[in-house]
Amino acid sequence: MQRYGQEVSSTKRGWAKELVRLKAFPHQPQFPASRLQAQLSAADIAAWRGARLRVNSHGAVLRDMVLLSHVLDVARRDLRFTHKYKLIRFA
């Protein structure tokens, strides 16, 4: 996530708010910060999402999930992490 913040977020218009969200992720209850990308499961994300929904609005949680999805996708595609399936999908 640190690399994403430096290389990707810094090029965006809303970079400051995005960096705040990225830095807050590891401190959120049930965020799977100790897991490698290849070890993440849908259950890990669902547990984190559920914990977030208890204290935050649906919109805030959705923004966090979209950001996390992009972080994981960029890590897989551009930063050469090899986890091949898409963990989060939004319709």
Rosetta constraint file for C-alpha pairs under 8 A:
AtomPair CA 1 CA 5 HARMONIC 6.16 0.50
AtomPair CA 1 CA 22 HARMONIC 6.81 0.50
AtomPair CA 1 CA 71 HARMONIC 6.91 0.50
AtomPair CA 2 CA 6 HARMONIC 6.34 0.50
AtomPair CA 2 CA 22 HARMONIC 7.92 0.50
AtomPair CA 3 CA 7 HARMONIC 5.95 0.50
AtomPair CA 3 CA 8 HARMONIC 7.92 0.50
AtomPair CA 4 CA 8 HARMONIC 5.20 0.50
AtomPair CA 4 CA 9 HARMONIC 6.45 0.50
AtomPair CA 4 CA 71 HARMONIC 6.54 0.50
AtomPair CA 4 CA 74 HARMONIC 7.84 0.50
AtomPair CA 4 CA 75 HARMONIC 7.72 0.50
AtomPair CA 5 CA 9 HARMONIC 4.73 0.50
AtomPair CA 5 CA 10 HARMONIC 6.34 0.50
AtomPair CA 5 CA 18 HARMONIC 7.97 0.50
AtomPair CA 5 CA 19 HARMONIC 6.14 0.50
AtomPair CA 5 CA 22 HARMONIC 7.23 0.50
AtomPair CA 6 CA 10 HARMONIC 5.72 0.50
AtomPair CA 7 CA 11 HARMONIC 7.27 0.50
AtomPair CA 8 CA 12 HARMONIC 7.17 0.50
AtomPair CA 9 CA 14 HARMONIC 7.96 0.50
AtomPair CA 9 CA 15 HARMONIC 5.14 0.50
AtomPair CA 9 CA 18 HARMONIC 6.64 0.50
AtomPair CA 9 CA 19 HARMONIC 6.89 0.50
AtomPair CA 10 CA 15 HARMONIC 5.39 0.50
AtomPair CA 11 CA 15 HARMONIC 6.99 0.50
AtomPair CA 14 CA 18 HARMONIC 6.38 0.50
AtomPair CA 15 CA 19 HARMONIC 6.05 0.50
AtomPair CA 16 CA 20 HARMONIC 6.43 0.50
AtomPair CA 17 CA 21 HARMONIC 6.40 0.50
AtomPair CA 18 CA 22 HARMONIC 6.18 0.50
AtomPair CA 19 CA 23 HARMONIC 6.08 0.50
AtomPair CA 20 CA 24 HARMONIC 6.19 0.50
AtomPair CA 21 CA 25 HARMONIC 6.34 0.50
AtomPair CA 21 CA 64 HARMONIC 7.26 0.50
AtomPair CA 23 CA 27 HARMONIC 7.95 0.50
AtomPair CA 24 CA 28 HARMONIC 6.56 0.50
AtomPair CA 25 CA 31 HARMONIC 6.64 0.50
AtomPair CA 25 CA 33 HARMONIC 7.82 0.50
AtomPair CA 26 CA 31 HARMONIC 6.10 0.50
AtomPair CA 26 CA 32 HARMONIC 7.66 0.50
AtomPair CA 26 CA 33 HARMONIC 5.46 0.50
AtomPair CA 27 CA 31 HARMONIC 7.44 0.50
AtomPair CA 28 CA 52 HARMONIC 7.73 0.50
AtomPair CA 29 CA 48 HARMONIC 6.84 0.50
AtomPair CA 29 CA 51 HARMONIC 6.43 0.50
AtomPair CA 29 CA 52 HARMONIC 7.51 0.50
AtomPair CA 30 CA 44 HARMONIC 7.90 0.50
AtomPair CA 30 CA 47 HARMONIC 6.48 0.50
AtomPair CA 30 CA 48 HARMONIC 4.88 0.50
AtomPair CA 30 CA 51 HARMONIC 6.79 0.50
AtomPair CA 31 CA 44 HARMONIC 7.69 0.50
AtomPair CA 31 CA 45 HARMONIC 7.60 0.50
AtomPair CA 31 CA 48 HARMONIC 5.19 0.50
AtomPair CA 32 CA 40 HARMONIC 7.61 0.50
AtomPair CA 32 CA 44 HARMONIC 6.42 0.50
AtomPair CA 32 CA 45 HARMONIC 7.58 0.50
AtomPair CA 32 CA 48 HARMONIC 7.47 0.50
AtomPair CA 35 CA 39 HARMONIC 5.92 0.50
AtomPair CA 35 CA 40 HARMONIC 6.38 0.50
AtomPair CA 36 CA 40 HARMONIC 6.60 0.50
AtomPair CA 37 CA 72 HARMONIC 7.45 0.50
AtomPair CA 37 CA 83 HARMONIC 6.86 0.50
AtomPair CA 38 CA 82 HARMONIC 7.87 0.50
AtomPair CA 38 CA 83 HARMONIC 5.44 0.50
AtomPair CA 40 CA 44 HARMONIC 6.38 0.50
AtomPair CA 40 CA 45 HARMONIC 7.73 0.50
AtomPair CA 40 CA 87 HARMONIC 8.00 0.50
AtomPair CA 41 CA 45 HARMONIC 6.72 0.50
AtomPair CA 41 CA 87 HARMONIC 7.24 0.50
AtomPair CA 42 CA 46 HARMONIC 6.05 0.50
AtomPair CA 42 CA 87 HARMONIC 6.56 0.50
AtomPair CA 42 CA 88 HARMONIC 7.66 0.50
AtomPair CA 43 CA 47 HARMONIC 6.05 0.50
AtomPair CA 44 CA 48 HARMONIC 6.34 0.50
AtomPair CA 45 CA 49 HARMONIC 6.02 0.50
AtomPair CA 46 CA 50 HARMONIC 6.02 0.50
AtomPair CA 47 CA 51 HARMONIC 6.26 0.50
AtomPair CA 48 CA 52 HARMONIC 6.20 0.50
AtomPair CA 49 CA 53 HARMONIC 6.12 0.50
AtomPair CA 49 CA 61 HARMONIC 6.91 0.50
AtomPair CA 49 CA 65 HARMONIC 7.85 0.50
AtomPair CA 50 CA 54 HARMONIC 6.51 0.50
AtomPair CA 51 CA 55 HARMONIC 7.20 0.50
AtomPair CA 52 CA 56 HARMONIC 5.71 0.50
AtomPair CA 52 CA 61 HARMONIC 6.39 0.50
AtomPair CA 53 CA 57 HARMONIC 6.32 0.50
AtomPair CA 53 CA 58 HARMONIC 6.44 0.50
AtomPair CA 53 CA 61 HARMONIC 6.53 0.50
AtomPair CA 56 CA 60 HARMONIC 6.34 0.50
AtomPair CA 56 CA 61 HARMONIC 6.62 0.50
AtomPair CA 57 CA 61 HARMONIC 6.40 0.50
AtomPair CA 58 CA 62 HARMONIC 6.07 0.50
AtomPair CA 59 CA 63 HARMONIC 6.20 0.50
AtomPair CA 60 CA 64 HARMONIC 6.31 0.50
AtomPair CA 61 CA 65 HARMONIC 6.14 0.50
AtomPair CA 62 CA 66 HARMONIC 6.12 0.50
AtomPair CA 63 CA 67 HARMONIC 6.17 0.50
AtomPair CA 64 CA 68 HARMONIC 6.10 0.50
AtomPair CA 65 CA 69 HARMONIC 5.98 0.50
AtomPair CA 66 CA 70 HARMONIC 6.24 0.50
AtomPair CA 67 CA 71 HARMONIC 6.16 0.50
AtomPair CA 68 CA 72 HARMONIC 6.18 0.50
AtomPair CA 69 CA 73 HARMONIC 6.08 0.50
AtomPair CA 69 CA 87 HARMONIC 7.50 0.50
AtomPair CA 69 CA 88 HARMONIC 5.87 0.50
AtomPair CA 69 CA 89 HARMONIC 7.79 0.50
AtomPair CA 70 CA 74 HARMONIC 5.95 0.50
AtomPair CA 71 CA 75 HARMONIC 6.07 0.50
AtomPair CA 72 CA 76 HARMONIC 6.15 0.50
AtomPair CA 73 CA 77 HARMONIC 6.01 0.50
AtomPair CA 73 CA 86 HARMONIC 7.32 0.50
AtomPair CA 74 CA 78 HARMONIC 5.21 0.50
AtomPair CA 74 CA 79 HARMONIC 6.41 0.50
AtomPair CA 75 CA 79 HARMONIC 4.69 0.50
AtomPair CA 75 CA 80 HARMONIC 6.34 0.50
AtomPair CA 75 CA 81 HARMONIC 5.56 0.50
AtomPair CA 76 CA 80 HARMONIC 5.50 0.50
AtomPair CA 76 CA 81 HARMONIC 4.37 0.50
AtomPair CA 76 CA 82 HARMONIC 5.73 0.50
AtomPair CA 76 CA 83 HARMONIC 6.03 0.50
AtomPair CA 76 CA 84 HARMONIC 7.15 0.50
AtomPair CA 77 CA 81 HARMONIC 6.94 0.50
